[in-house]
Amino acid sequence: MSELLSQDRDRALIALGDELSILLHHHAADVLLALLDNPFLDETHLCVLLDRKDLPTEMLEEVARRKALLKNYRVKRALAFHPHTPRLASLRLVRDLYPMDLAQLALLPGTPAELKRLAEDQLVARLAQLPLGQKVALARRGPARVAGALLGEGHPRVLSVVLDNAHLTEAQVLKVLSREKLHADVVYCIIRHRKWSFAYNVRLALVRHPASTLSSILAYLPELTVSDLRELAAPGVVSENLRRYLLAEIHRRLEGANEKGRDAGRLAQTESEPD
């Protein structure tokens, strides 16, 4: 270590005030590590330090090792959100984050897939214990899997916002509709929704679902393909009452196709006759 760096390291151990604030932006890892032993370094200083995206890996590892530092939630959160925090430390820290911080971490573009998955797992596991206000907040802007889990719960105040969540995916809506024991309000809200009620695969799932009312789904039938209608009309897929409507729709389509074929044949014959 050069004499200048050695001096900076010694200063880092005892600096306070403006000098300490300046040293938070030092380039040398040894100097930054020495700051951790400075008795005047508080959580605000440490969070400023952890906001640096160019921190050496050894600095992040050392902060993660010091349990006394991690007793402070702001420090723990800053370390969990740092893009270069070692993997094992990140996975350990995520388990202690608050719900809204978990949601934010799961939605950050740079968060590793494994970390996103764990954050979502933690949120889904905690949903039953969360107060309604937090559930509504997560329903409004939580990640897809969390939104899907909240949709499946079927709370009226949650349903009023979760279907408009920009992160909610068709896959999650279909996963909810695959559950036979689903509150009828969930099915009703999906049927009435301005986006999801027009998604073709969601319409198929709604036709299949036993909680869907006949009057609500009959309007979908003319827009379904004949192959899908036939699949839905197989014995045991839907109620017998709905099955009769499906068979009638299939018959109507086939008759219409035959009629078009006959008309086309007559037209071709007319055009081929000499004047």
N, C-alpha and C positions, 0 to 999 in steps of 0.2 A: 504494500500500500504506500502511495506517495505521501510525502510529509503534509501536503495540503489536504489530501483526503483524510489523513489521520487526524488533522486538526478539526476538520468538519465533523468527523465521527465523535471526537471528544466534546465538541460543542453540542452535538445532537443529544448527548446524554443529559445535559443540564439546561439547554436553551429554554426560554419562555418568551411569551409575547410575540412581537413582530419577528424576532429571530427564529422562533419555533415555526411560525407560519411560513417563513421563507424556506426553511429546511424541508418542509413537507413536499417541496417540488424538486428536491435534489435528485440527481441522476444516478448516484452510486448506491448499490444495494446495501453495502456495509453501513453507510450513513443512515439509510432508511431503517435498517434493522436496529440500529442503536436508538432510534427514536422510540422504539417500543419499550425501552427501559427508562425513558424519561418520565419522572414522576409528574411532570406538568402536562403530559400528553393526555387529553381527555377525549370523550367520545366524539365531539365535534371535529377535533383535529384528525382523529382516526378515520372518520367518515370522509373528510376531505381527501385524505390519503388514498382511501379505497375507491374514491371516484376517479382516480387516475387509471386509465386503461393501459398504460405502459409500465405498470408495476412489475418488478421482477417476480418470477414464480416463487423463489425462495421467501420473498416477503409475504406473499399470500399464504404459503404453507406455514410460516411461523405464526401469523395471526390465527390461522385455523387451529394451531396446536395449543394456543394459550386460552385455557378455559376461562380464566378471569376476564379476558377481553370479550369473550362470547356471551358473558352474562348480560351484556347490554344488547337489547333487541336491535337498535339502529345499526350497530356494528355487525351483528349476525346477518341482518338483511342485506347490508351493503356487500358483505363478503359472498353471500349466496347469489347475488345478482351480478357479481363481477364475472366477465366472460372468461377469465383465465384462472379462476379458482380451481384447484385440483378436483378431479371427478369425485373421489370418495368424500372429500370434505363437503362438496356441493350437495351430494345425495344425503349426507347426514344433516346438513343445515336446513334443507327444504322441509323436513318433518316438523320443524319448530316455527315455520312462518305462519302469519295470520292469513285467514282465508282470502282477503282481497289481494294480498301480496302474492299468494299462490296463483291466483288468477292472472295477475299481471305477468308473473314469471312464465307461466304457461303460454302466454300470448306473445311474448317478445320474440321477434324474428330470429335473433341469434342464439336463443336457448337451445342446447342440445336436445335431441329427441328423447333420450332417456330421462333427462331432467324434466322435460315437459310432461312426459307420461307419469312420472312420480308425483309432480305437482297436481295433476288432474286426479290421480288416484287418491291423494290426500284430501282433496276437496270433496270428491264423491263420497268417501268414507265418513266425512264429517257433516254431510248435509242434514242428516236427521237431527243433529244437535244444534244446528244454527238457528238463530232467531229469524223471524219472518222477514225483517228488514234487510238482513244480509242475503237471504235467499232471493229477494226481489232484485237486489243490486247485482247478484251473480246471474240471475235470469236475464238481466238487461245487457250485460257485457261480459259474461263468463265464457270460457272456452267451450267447444262443441260438446264434448262428453259430459261436461257439467250441465250445460243447457239441456241436453237430452235426459239426464237423470232428473232434473227439475221438472221437465215436461211430464215425465212418467209419474211424478208424485201427484200431479193434478190439483195443486192448491189454486183456488180461483184467482187470487191476486198475482200469483206467479204466471198462470196461463195467460193473463192479460198482457204480459210483456215478453215472455220467453220465446214465443213464436216469431217475434220481430227481431230476435237476437241475430246480429249480422254473422255470427260465427256458427250458428246452428246449421247443420248439414242435413241433406236428404237422408243420408245413411242413418243419422241419429233419429230422425222422425220415423223412418221405417223400422228401426229397432224397437222403438216404443210401440208402434202399431202391431208388432209381431207378438206382443203380449196379449193373451186372451183376457186375463184378469186386469183390465184397464178401466179406470173410472170413465163413465160415459161422457163426462164433461170434457175430457181430453179429446175424445173422438169428435165431439160436437164442435169444439174450438178449431180443430184442424180442418173439418169440413167447411167451416165458415171463414177460414183465413184466406186473405186475398192472394197470398203467394203459394202456400202449400197445397191448397185445394185445387190448384191448376197443374201441379206436378204429376206427370203420368203415372209413375211408379207409386206415388202416394195414393192416387185414386184407386189403383189396383188393390193396394193394401186396405183402403177404406171399404171397398166392395167386399173384401174377404172378412173384415172384422165383424164379429157378432154384435158389437155395440152400435154399429152404424144403423140408422133408421132407413127403411125402404124408401121413404119419400125423399130423403137426402141424396141417395146414391143413384136413383134411376136416371137422373140427368147425365150421369157419367157414361152410361152404357153405349149411346150412339158414337162415342169417341174412342171406345176401346177396339182393338183389333179383333178380328174374328178368331184368331188363334188363342188370344187371351180369354175371350168370351167362352170358347170351348173348354179351356182349362178350368175356368171358374165354374162352369156348368157340370163338371164331373161330379158324380155322386159323392156326397159327404163334405164338399168344400164349403158350400154356403147353405143357408136354409132352403128348404124345398120351395117355400114361397118365392124367394128371390131367384131360385134356379129356374122356375117357370118363366120369369121375365127374361132371364138370360137366353133360354132356349127360343123364346119368341123373337128376341132381337137377332139371334143367329139366323132364324128362319127368314126374318124380314130382309136381312142383308143378302142372303143367298137368293131369295126371290128377286130382289132388286138387281143383283148381278146377272141372273138369268134373263131378266127382262131387258137389261141393257145389251146383253149378247144377242137376243132375238132382234132388237131394234137395229143393232149394227149389221146383222145379217140381212135384214130386209133392205137396209140402205145400200149395202154393197150389191145386192141383187138388182135393185132399181138402177143403180149407176152403170151396171154392166149390160142392161137391156138396150138394144139399138133404138135410136129415135124414130 
